[in-house]
């Protein structure tokens, strides 16, 4: 590999790093939603893992069974976290050309 090729490769790596940083910053603000129980519990997160909202419809609340509501909240949160991962992988894949990088 000649010096010119190495220099060109380094420029490409630096551009990819800049693009990845830009996408990571944009993802911190991007919101996704998870839900459970057919939408009776909804959780909104940013792809930076900030909880923006939790919505619980009255029909999800059964005072005699608080564990049911807790499970719905857990499921909605997991759904939102799964969506964060999907969106992050998709957006970062656009930058890396689908190449899997450690920590991504």
Secondary structure by P-SEA (a helix, b strand, c coil): ccaaaaaaaaaaaaaaaaaaaaaaaaaaabbbbbbcccccbbbbbccccccccccccccccccccaaaaaaaaaaaaaaaaaaaaaaaaaaaaaaacccccccc
